[in-house]
Amino acid sequence: MLYRAAAHRGEMLAAKHPSAMMRTPTSLRALIRGGLITRRSAASSVANPAAAGGPHRRFAVVAAAKESGGRSTTTVSPDKQGDAGKKVKQIDLQPPKGTRDFPPEEMRVRDWLFGHFRDVARAFGFEEFDAPVLESEELYVRKAGEEITTQLYNFEDKGNRRVALRPELTPSLARLIMQQGKSLALPAKWFAVGQCWRYERMTRGRRREHYQWNMDIVGVEGVEAEAELLAAITDFFTRLGITSGDVGIKVSSRKVLQAVLRRFEVPDDSFAPVCVVVDKIEKLPREKVVEELAALGVKEAAIDGILDAMAMNSIEQLESLLGSDADAVADLKLLFSHAEAYGYRDWLVFDASVVRGLSYYTGVVFEGFDRAGELRAICGGGRYDKLLGALGGEDRPMVGFGFGDAVIMELVKDKGLLPESLKSGNVDDLVYPMNAALRPAAMGIAARLRATGRCVDLVIEDGKKPKWAFKHAERCGASRVVLIGEKEWEQGVVRVKDLATREETDVKPEDLC
């Protein structure tokens, strides 16, 4: 009806302005009769080509309509003289370096991983939060120092404000906690799964864009908070099929290094830069570590003492050095006792050299590692009771961890732990009408099934053969194919094929679920 009306309008215009229609090219006359362009614009383009781009421009009309139900399209696009036949340079099909695409097959894996992140956090009574990916640059400078700017995606926005894409989630958490103020009920147990950006050298499992799972506890002073977080981490590994033989968690305390530095009379203001160097002990040869510590003004005797202390791998050794009344010793002994009570003691390894390079940690620190030694740190965290004060707020006890998605996926794939179900979609039913006349019936069946909570893919194209439908059902992971056949529909039933058993049965539509 619409087409006929448009054609009628075109004929009326032709009657009123026959000369214009006679001068109009055949392709434009067709468009006028179809009601797709006006007579005035067509006449203008013929009488005054300059108004339409002049002799240096032409109209290209493309119309395609397939009997199989393809949609017809018409475009009018000008080309510059001399550009005809010239190939358009293809854009770069790869995402920016250090970032990733997530087509459906990769998205299924991501959803599976993130689902475990969220399931574990909620199982431990944590609530989810999120914050903008774009934050004030100052938020990260206050937390980690000016040197962090070399690793940020930072810039000045149109309001002349210095901003940055978040490299981690903890500063955003701290900002939100400060925003809540005294209205925040403690203890607060929050978690997030968010996209983070850090411009740094890429290695296996390290990307410039990644997703990070954070769990944080605010308002608990004792190591019971650390014990709870470590329980969540080991629970997550277990759910994925990873064992304590695959992964370990190195545990120490910033208080260990503080006590060692005081023992060797190293000034307190050297603590943060010494931590940065100590954090690289496993990555650098001993002579390089000695060189960097000496450059900080640490005396030779103190360097030897620091390195010997950082080589300790038992709490008994630590106790013999610092004494049983040292805070670090007491905290770590209690933490390992809690780990025994939770049942994950075999995951923990005492390693005095674990200090975590970030300057804001104040107590227990920990780091998940691949026991095979093939991957970088899997996760890490610890206590940071002074962060809010550094941001201008009131200090509160805080402890948390960050867990990136890239390294754990490398480990999962290496060990073949991805479920087979992720290789296909998650469709329950494929509804397939045997011909176009049965499509309304198929739509009703699909709607009925979807209303019950089932995931349904409906074949909406014409001309698809049964063989194609069954292959498509396998690709999308369907458990059943519901065939709407003419004979069966007349009898008030549909044919259902169970793809697991290959059995076929006739079922009334109301009994499908």
Secondary structure as GFF3:
##gff-version 3
##sequence-region A 1 513
A	DSSP	alpha_helix	2	16	.	.	.	ID=ss1
A	DSSP	alpha_helix	18	23	.	.	.	ID=ss2
A	DSSP	alpha_helix	26	33	.	.	.	ID=ss3
A	DSSP	alpha_helix	39	47	.	.	.	ID=ss4
A	DSSP	three_ten_helix	49	52	.	.	.	ID=ss5
A	DSSP	three_ten_helix	54	56	.	.	.	ID=ss6
A	DSSP	beta_strand	61	63	.	.	.	ID=ss7
A	DSSP	beta_strand	74	76	.	.	.	ID=ss8
A	DSSP	alpha_helix	104	123	.	.	.	ID=ss9
A	DSSP	beta_strand	127	128	.	.	.	ID=ss10
A	DSSP	beta_strand	134	136	.	.	.	ID=ss11
A	DSSP	alpha_helix	137	144	.	.	.	ID=ss12
A	DSSP	three_ten_helix	146	151	.	.	.	ID=ss13
A	DSSP	beta_strand	153	156	.	.	.	ID=ss14
A	DSSP	beta_strand	162	165	.	.	.	ID=ss15
A	DSSP	alpha_helix	170	180	.	.	.	ID=ss16
A	DSSP	three_ten_helix	181	183	.	.	.	ID=ss17
A	DSSP	beta_strand	188	197	.	.	.	ID=ss18
A	DSSP	beta_strand	209	218	.	.	.	ID=ss19
A	DSSP	alpha_helix	224	240	.	.	.	ID=ss20
A	DSSP	beta_strand	247	253	.	.	.	ID=ss21
A	DSSP	alpha_helix	254	263	.	.	.	ID=ss22
A	DSSP	three_ten_helix	268	270	.	.	.	ID=ss23
A	DSSP	alpha_helix	271	278	.	.	.	ID=ss24
A	DSSP	alpha_helix	286	295	.	.	.	ID=ss25
A	DSSP	alpha_helix	300	310	.	.	.	ID=ss26
A	DSSP	alpha_helix	315	322	.	.	.	ID=ss27
A	DSSP	alpha_helix	327	342	.	.	.	ID=ss28
A	DSSP	three_ten_helix	345	347	.	.	.	ID=ss29
A	DSSP	beta_strand	348	350	.	.	.	ID=ss30
A	DSSP	beta_strand	364	370	.	.	.	ID=ss31
A	DSSP	beta_strand	379	383	.	.	.	ID=ss32
A	DSSP	alpha_helix	387	390	.	.	.	ID=ss33
A	DSSP	beta_strand	398	404	.	.	.	ID=ss34
A	DSSP	alpha_helix	405	414	.	.	.	ID=ss35
A	DSSP	three_ten_helix	420	423	.	.	.	ID=ss36
A	DSSP	beta_strand	429	433	.	.	.	ID=ss37
A	DSSP	three_ten_helix	436	438	.	.	.	ID=ss38
A	DSSP	alpha_helix	439	451	.	.	.	ID=ss39
A	DSSP	beta_strand	456	458	.	.	.	ID=ss40
A	DSSP	alpha_helix	466	475	.	.	.	ID=ss41
A	DSSP	beta_strand	480	484	.	.	.	ID=ss42
A	DSSP	alpha_helix	486	490	.	.	.	ID=ss43
A	DSSP	beta_strand	494	498	.	.	.	ID=ss44
A	DSSP	beta_strand	504	507	.	.	.	ID=ss45
A	DSSP	three_ten_helix	509	511	.	.	.	ID=ss46
###
